[in-house]
Amino acid sequence: MKDYIVTHTFKNEEARKQYFEMAETFTVDDIRSLLKNENASVQMNWNAGTNDMTMYCWWKANSAEAITETLGEMAPMFENEVREMPNVIDLQD
């Protein structure tokens, strides 16, 4: 799989509200089961909750299309800027 950074920008305030209301009902395991499959797998998510219209995710996927397909019913909530990142430098502590 390739590495991707995706900027997910909510299309409107209602989509953001709907997303975070839905997210409150999910456990981490629920999210894993929804956003991980043989073609795409979310690795990390960064967001500022309801204080921002944009979230960022690191994905491993076979293609950009696989990410959109994996987002499923959530995909239309966002403008998704999907960028392949072939050069990864891991500087984790």
C-alpha positions in Angstrom: 0.0 0.0 0.0 1.0 3.6 -0.6 1.0 6.4 2.0 -1.5 9.3 1.6 -2.3 12.5 3.5 -5.9 13.5 3.1 -7.3 16.9 3.9 -11.0 16.4 4.7 -12.8 19.7 4.6 -16.5 19.7 5.6 -18.8 21.0 2.9 -20.9 22.9 5.4 -21.6 23.4 9.0 -24.5 20.9 9.0 -22.1 18.1 7.7 -19.6 19.0 10.5 -22.3 18.8 13.1 -23.7 15.5 11.7 -20.2 14.0 11.6 -19.3 14.9 15.2 -22.7 13.8 16.5 -22.2 10.5 14.8 -18.6 10.2 16.0 -19.7 10.5 19.6 -21.5 7.2 19.3 -18.5 5.2 17.9 -15.8 3.4 19.8 -12.2 3.2 18.4 -13.0 -0.4 17.4 -16.1 0.8 15.5 -14.0 3.3 13.6 -11.4 0.7 12.8 -14.0 -1.7 11.4 -15.4 1.1 9.2 -12.2 2.6 7.9 -9.9 -0.4 7.4 -10.1 -3.0 4.7 -7.8 -4.7 2.2 -7.7 -1.6 -0.1 -7.5 1.3 2.3 -6.7 1.8 6.0 -6.8 5.0 8.0 -3.7 5.2 10.3 -4.2 8.5 12.2 -6.6 11.4 12.3 -5.9 15.0 13.5 -8.8 17.4 14.1 -9.8 20.3 16.3 -13.3 19.0 16.8 -16.1 21.4 16.1 -13.7 24.4 16.2 -12.5 23.8 12.6 -13.9 22.8 9.2 -10.8 20.7 8.3 -9.4 17.3 9.4 -6.3 15.6 8.3 -5.7 11.9 8.0 -2.8 9.6 7.2 -4.0 6.7 5.1 -2.4 3.6 3.7 -4.2 2.6 0.5 -3.8 1.0 -2.9 -5.2 4.1 -4.6 -6.9 7.5 -3.9 -10.1 6.0 -5.1 -9.9 3.2 -2.5 -9.9 5.9 0.2 -13.0 7.5 -1.1 -14.7 4.1 -1.4 -13.7 3.2 2.2 -15.2 6.5 3.5 -18.5 5.3 2.0 -21.5 7.3 3.2 -19.1 9.8 4.9 -17.3 10.8 1.7 -20.0 13.2 0.5 -19.7 15.2 3.7 -16.2 16.4 2.7 -14.2 17.9 -0.1 -11.3 15.4 0.0 -7.9 16.5 -1.1 -6.0 13.2 -1.4 -2.2 13.4 -1.9 0.1 10.5 -2.2 3.2 10.9 0.0 5.9 8.5 -1.3 8.6 9.9 0.9 8.1 9.2 4.6 10.7 10.0 7.2 9.7 8.5 10.6 11.1 10.6 13.5 8.9 9.2 16.2 10.3 9.2 19.7 
